[in-house]
Amino acid sequence: MGRPPRVTREQVLAAAREAFAKHGYAGTTLAEIASKIGVSPAALLRHAPSKEALFNQAMGPGGAPAPIPIEFLDAMRGTEDPREILRRVAHAWVPFMESQFGAQIARWQFRNAAPGRSVPGALPLPFDPALRPTPPERALGQLEGYLRRAARAGRIHVRSPRAAALSFLGSLQAYVFFHRILHALEPPLPLPRYVETLVEIWTTGAVVRPRRRA
């Protein structure tokens, strides 16, 4: 009898998906994927005959869409400390979107590197815009709902919960865009520092009003 596999196919695909999303097809090795799950590179070849085949299996279409990582907001009553809730939203949303965009960039690079492809195609969105509500629409709705409840509970003061939700998530998307798409900051700004600055602005404001002269 042969030895039972040390890892499942799902574990292999999950490790491959994470590595390809972070480093792209060219920047990922079988050794790196194997190290994530504690097996040898040869063990991966039991699940896919080549790196290219593993990429197609891990990054191909199909499977359930990734759950929105801020669905916990639906259970918030609005009486909680808004600073802690906003921190939790930020630390959940940024890695989620970095992973989503990373996967799309890896697929785009892989397709455009195919033989005979002379004109690069457009970078697709990390979700199907035809399926409504889209993940951004759901996330905005969840954050807006929490902000409305927090406003009613007297924990925050915003004139438009919808605009406030768009502003906060937009600030998080800007972090993802500058780091994951543009690579504009070297070295990258640590996420905790960015989040604390964002929460500080929401808590105390950044603009100082000039003192009135006597």
Secondary structure, DSSP 8 states (H G I E B T S, - for coil): -----SS-HHHHHHHHHHHHHHHTTTT--HHHHHHHHT--HHHHTTT-SSHHHHHHHHHSS-S-----TTGGGGG--S-S-HHHHHHHHHHHHHHHHHHHHHHHHHHHHHHHTSTT--S------SS-TTSSS-HHHHHHHHHHHHHHHHHHTTS---S-HHHHHHHHHHHHHHHHIIIIIS--SSS---HHHHHHHHHHHHHH-S--------
